[in-house]
Amino acid sequence: MFAILGDIEFTVAGGITAMAHSGSANWAEHARIQGKPLLEWMGEGLDECNLTLELHPVLGDPEARLRALHQAKSQHQPLAFVMGSGEYLGAYVIKTLNNSLRRTTATGQIKAATVQLSLTEYTGSFTRKVVRPGLHDAALSGTSAATSGSPGLISRLMPSPSTTQQVIAHARTAGNILKAGQQLYHAVKNETPDMILSQVPQLLGITARAIEPLQGLATVAGLLDTGADLSRLGERVLGSVMGARASLTPVRLGNIASRFSASREALDHAVSAMDGANTRLAGLAAHVLTRRA
């Protein structure tokens, strides 16, 4: 399997022919008198992925596969995007879906088509919805795709997430929130003390959002036979987040510079700790992806 988006699986044998990934940074341009404009970094932009799929009857029912993509887009929900290696790329939404017909029957049924799927990163609160693996799409039976292991549309049963899946969801949600918080901290670190002071409510707000998923990580990971390290990670990162918040409560104009610096350092430690667990979490995601957890 090449990758999975929500409950839609992509394989090379199933028709995926290309994937392009791009990232960006947001820069504000400030005009200056008698000089070139000054650029100011405002934060990271959203990552984007573009997939190219070839639809053909030997790869499965083209209309069924296209219908599944349209249905996923119309639900307007973020979807977990995981590579076949187990690497979790994050939550993505389907932004555009373009279908170019190359061959049809006399009655308009698709015989061959090229689909361009554009995905955009979703950075809000996200809990991965997991689908229990079911039967492959009956339309693939007897095709070359079926004999080569190409997946079809899996059943839509929606069980409760497993403990491993909950651990991954809590960790990724916390990580996304902390990264967003770190970007905000770094965006205001060079501002004047009064400007930094005005941003304190927003800084406290974004760190508050990380508390619940970190508590969930510490609690749920403790239920895994091999999750003690991740439980300790949740507790350690939560301690850093609480330290970052404590440094900003209370603050005043006279001490905001030093308190902000201490708070930013604590949050940087939290982000570094979460980043250090990426390989561990990717291993868990691989177990989920291969139906072992």
Phi, psi and omega per residue, in radians:
M1 nan 2.342 -3.122
F2 -1.407 -0.825 -3.116
A3 -2.870 2.893 3.061
I4 -2.382 2.329 3.111
L5 -2.062 1.886 -3.035
G6 1.103 -1.989 3.067
D7 -1.983 0.285 3.128
I8 -1.800 2.098 -3.100
E9 -1.728 2.514 3.117
F10 -2.141 2.356 3.061
T11 -2.345 2.740 3.054
V12 -1.102 -0.735 3.121
A13 -1.160 -0.411 -3.123
G14 -1.553 0.005 3.011
G15 2.065 -0.077 3.114
I16 -1.289 2.254 -3.051
T17 -2.071 -0.281 -3.114
A18 -2.795 2.641 3.035
M19 -2.527 2.223 3.120
A20 -2.124 2.234 -3.124
H21 -2.016 2.351 -3.140
S22 -2.421 2.601 3.073
G23 -2.309 2.839 -3.105
S24 -2.586 2.909 3.049
A25 -2.211 2.539 -3.131
N26 -1.664 2.150 3.136
W27 -2.157 2.291 3.062
A28 -1.620 2.424 -3.130
E29 -1.866 2.109 -3.109
H30 -1.909 2.120 3.131
A31 -1.209 2.506 3.092
R32 -2.247 2.543 3.134
I33 -1.209 2.239 3.093
Q34 0.938 0.787 3.106
G35 -2.933 2.906 3.104
K36 -1.241 2.666 3.135
P37 -1.051 2.679 3.106
L38 -1.770 2.289 3.107
L39 -1.645 2.422 3.092
E40 -2.244 2.164 3.133
W41 -1.239 2.224 -3.092
M42 -1.836 -0.370 -3.116
G43 2.646 3.021 3.127
E44 -1.389 2.527 3.057
G45 -1.488 3.061 -3.139
L46 -1.409 2.380 3.064
D47 -1.233 2.649 3.109
E48 -2.331 2.531 3.061
C49 -2.240 2.361 3.096
N50 -2.105 2.155 -3.123
L51 -1.935 2.491 3.058
T52 -2.018 2.185 -3.108
L53 -2.135 2.424 3.050
E54 -1.835 2.201 3.119
L55 -1.815 2.318 -3.139
H56 -2.793 2.546 -3.119
P57 -0.967 -0.552 -3.139
V58 -1.266 -0.227 3.125
L59 -1.793 0.093 -3.074
G60 2.167 3.018 -3.128
D61 -1.223 1.907 -3.092
P62 -1.019 -0.737 -3.092
E63 -1.199 -0.625 3.109
A64 -1.178 -0.712 -3.134
R65 -1.196 -0.705 3.100
L66 -1.172 -0.664 3.114
R67 -1.105 -0.670 3.117
A68 -1.122 -0.680 3.113
L69 -1.174 -0.747 3.113
H70 -1.102 -0.683 3.139
Q71 -1.131 -0.732 3.115
A72 -1.104 -0.673 3.120
K73 -1.184 -0.712 -3.060
S74 -1.256 -0.278 3.119
Q75 -1.383 -0.226 3.041
H76 0.941 0.732 -3.116
Q77 -2.125 2.504 3.024
P78 -1.169 2.540 -3.094
L79 -2.210 2.468 3.080
A80 -1.194 2.314 -3.135
F81 -2.037 1.973 -3.055
V82 -2.216 2.316 3.081
M83 -1.359 2.790 3.140
G84 -1.072 -0.392 3.104
S85 -1.279 -0.196 -3.070
G86 1.765 -0.121 -3.141
E87 -1.207 2.150 3.134
Y88 -1.566 1.990 -3.093
L89 -1.463 -0.262 -3.137
G90 2.050 -2.972 3.114
A91 -1.613 2.374 -3.133
Y92 -2.332 2.689 3.022
V93 -2.013 2.646 3.064
I94 -1.441 1.960 -3.081
K95 -1.562 -0.793 3.104
T96 -2.417 2.641 3.115
L97 -2.444 1.907 -3.113
N98 -1.973 2.322 -3.110
N99 -2.156 2.101 3.118
S100 -1.912 1.911 3.131
L101 -1.273 2.301 3.104
R102 -1.973 -0.369 3.133
R103 -2.803 2.356 3.121
T104 -2.378 2.940 3.019
T105 -1.416 3.076 3.127
A106 -1.119 -0.388 -3.135
T107 -1.746 0.161 3.042
G108 1.608 0.084 3.092
Q109 -1.296 2.494 -3.058
I110 -1.260 2.225 3.019
K111 -1.884 -0.562 3.099
A112 -2.725 2.389 -3.131
A113 -2.743 2.749 3.061
T114 -2.039 2.212 -3.109
V115 -1.942 2.278 3.040
Q116 -1.885 2.063 -3.080
L117 -1.976 2.094 -3.127
S118 -1.879 2.113 -3.124
L119 -1.955 2.454 3.106
T120 -2.159 2.386 -3.105
E121 -1.047 2.442 3.079
Y122 -1.974 2.138 -3.030
T123 -1.902 0.111 3.102
G124 -1.370 -3.119 3.104
S125 -1.077 2.304 -3.021
F126 -2.554 2.248 3.002
T127 -2.047 2.109 -3.038
R128 -1.128 2.245 3.043
K129 -1.607 2.146 -3.033
V130 -1.857 2.432 3.123
V131 -1.870 2.305 3.088
R132 -1.246 2.276 -3.134
P133 -1.078 2.323 -3.139
G134 -2.222 -2.650 -3.109
L135 -1.301 2.563 3.030
H136 -1.168 2.743 3.106
D137 -0.988 2.228 -3.111
A138 -1.063 -0.424 -3.116
A139 -1.128 -0.319 -3.114
L140 -1.522 -0.225 -3.070
S141 -1.014 2.268 3.096
G142 1.458 -0.019 3.133
T143 -1.627 2.923 3.094
S144 -1.145 -0.489 3.115
A145 -1.136 -0.662 -3.136
A146 -1.182 -0.731 -3.101
T147 -1.241 -0.407 3.137
S148 -1.627 0.096 3.073
G149 1.539 0.193 3.135
S150 -1.179 2.264 -3.116
P151 -1.365 2.702 3.028
G152 -1.907 -2.737 3.080
L153 -1.360 2.199 -3.117
I154 -1.585 2.871 -3.038
S155 -1.124 2.751 -3.008
R156 -1.708 0.383 3.113
L157 -1.136 2.429 -3.066
M158 -2.123 1.520 3.137
P159 -1.426 3.029 3.020
S160 -1.206 2.477 3.127
P161 -1.052 2.532 3.068
S162 -1.239 2.955 3.122
T163 -1.052 -0.736 3.120
T164 -1.072 -0.755 3.139
Q165 -1.120 -0.642 3.098
Q166 -1.168 -0.685 3.103
V167 -1.053 -0.827 -3.140
I168 -1.076 -0.764 -3.118
A169 -1.092 -0.812 3.136
H170 -1.078 -0.753 -3.100
A171 -1.147 -0.772 -3.108
R172 -1.210 -0.668 3.098
T173 -1.103 -0.820 3.122
A174 -1.075 -0.744 -3.133
G175 -1.080 -0.751 3.122
N176 -1.096 -0.733 -3.135
I177 -1.148 -0.762 -3.125
L178 -1.141 -0.663 3.093
K179 -1.106 -0.732 3.106
A180 -1.110 -0.692 3.103
G181 -1.128 -0.734 3.132
Q182 -1.073 -0.696 3.105
Q183 -1.078 -0.704 3.124
L184 -1.151 -0.758 3.110
Y185 -1.018 -0.824 -3.094
H186 -1.235 -0.448 3.129
A187 -1.246 -0.493 -3.064
V188 -1.879 -0.011 -3.011
K189 -1.118 -0.457 -3.128
N190 -1.714 0.140 3.129
E191 -1.373 2.983 3.108
T192 -1.234 2.737 -3.128
P193 -0.951 -0.718 -3.125
D194 -1.185 -0.557 3.098
M195 -1.232 -0.723 3.100
I196 -1.101 -0.720 3.139
L197 -1.058 -0.643 -3.133
S198 -1.219 -0.334 -3.121
Q199 -1.597 -0.092 -3.079
V200 -0.992 -0.806 3.121
P201 -0.988 -0.692 3.134
Q202 -1.204 -0.677 3.106
L203 -1.115 -0.741 3.109
L204 -1.159 -0.610 -3.130
G205 -1.145 -0.759 -3.074
I206 -1.287 -0.588 3.088
T207 -1.246 -0.526 3.104
A208 -1.096 -0.575 -3.126
R209 -1.178 -0.379 -3.109
A210 -1.449 -0.262 -3.035
I211 -1.120 -0.868 -3.067
E212 -1.076 -0.867 3.129
P213 -1.129 -0.539 3.098
L214 -1.224 -0.679 3.047
Q215 -1.103 -0.719 3.101
G216 -1.106 -0.702 3.110
L217 -1.077 -0.830 -3.120
A218 -1.083 -0.686 -3.095
T219 -1.312 -0.891 -3.032
V220 -1.243 -0.660 3.138
A221 -1.088 -0.517 3.102
G222 -1.151 -0.292 3.119
L223 -1.460 -0.267 3.102
L224 -1.382 2.523 3.101
D225 -1.067 -0.584 -3.111
T226 -2.020 0.501 -3.035
G227 -1.838 0.193 -3.091
A228 -1.063 -0.664 -3.122
D229 -1.161 -0.663 3.128
L230 -1.267 -0.559 3.065
S231 -1.129 -0.764 3.083
R232 -1.132 -0.640 3.094
L233 -1.040 -0.823 3.126
G234 -1.020 -0.742 3.141
E235 -1.168 -0.724 -3.125
R236 -1.156 -0.776 3.140
V237 -1.176 -0.676 3.093
L238 -1.062 -0.697 3.087
G239 -1.065 -0.712 3.108
S240 -1.140 -0.705 3.129
V241 -1.135 -0.756 3.120
M242 -1.137 -0.595 3.060
G243 -1.145 -0.687 3.104
A244 -1.104 -0.667 3.130
R245 -1.246 -0.703 -3.115
A246 -1.113 -0.564 3.140
S247 -1.156 -0.355 -3.102
L248 -1.820 0.147 -3.134
T249 -2.395 1.969 -0.129
P250 -1.591 2.901 3.068
V251 -2.379 2.782 3.069
R252 -2.486 3.042 -3.053
L253 -1.066 -0.584 -3.081
G254 -1.250 -0.452 -3.095
N255 -2.079 0.110 -3.032
I256 -1.098 -0.619 -3.089
A257 -1.092 -0.869 -3.111
S258 -1.237 -0.681 -3.130
R259 -1.195 -0.679 3.101
F260 -1.120 -0.720 3.139
S261 -1.080 -0.741 3.112
A262 -1.144 -0.686 3.137
S263 -1.157 -0.743 -3.135
R264 -1.127 -0.690 3.125
E265 -1.111 -0.722 3.124
A266 -1.115 -0.699 3.140
L267 -1.215 -0.653 3.088
D268 -1.058 -0.673 3.096
H269 -1.109 -0.692 3.133
A270 -1.100 -0.781 -3.140
V271 -1.134 -0.736 3.138
S272 -1.085 -0.701 3.137
A273 -1.125 -0.737 3.119
M274 -1.164 -0.704 3.109
D275 -1.094 -0.589 -3.139
G276 -1.163 -0.286 -3.138
A277 -1.691 0.106 -3.072
N278 -1.040 -0.752 -3.134
T279 -1.125 -0.736 3.122
R280 -1.065 -0.784 -3.125
L281 -1.203 -0.622 3.094
A282 -1.095 -0.629 3.086
G283 -1.111 -0.724 3.087
L284 -1.125 -0.727 3.132
A285 -1.086 -0.625 3.114
A286 -1.128 -0.663 3.099
H287 -1.119 -0.716 3.120
V288 -1.142 -0.757 -3.077
L289 -1.115 -0.595 3.141
T290 -1.655 0.270 3.025
R291 1.186 0.436 3.130
R292 -1.738 -0.037 -3.134
A293 -2.628 nan nan
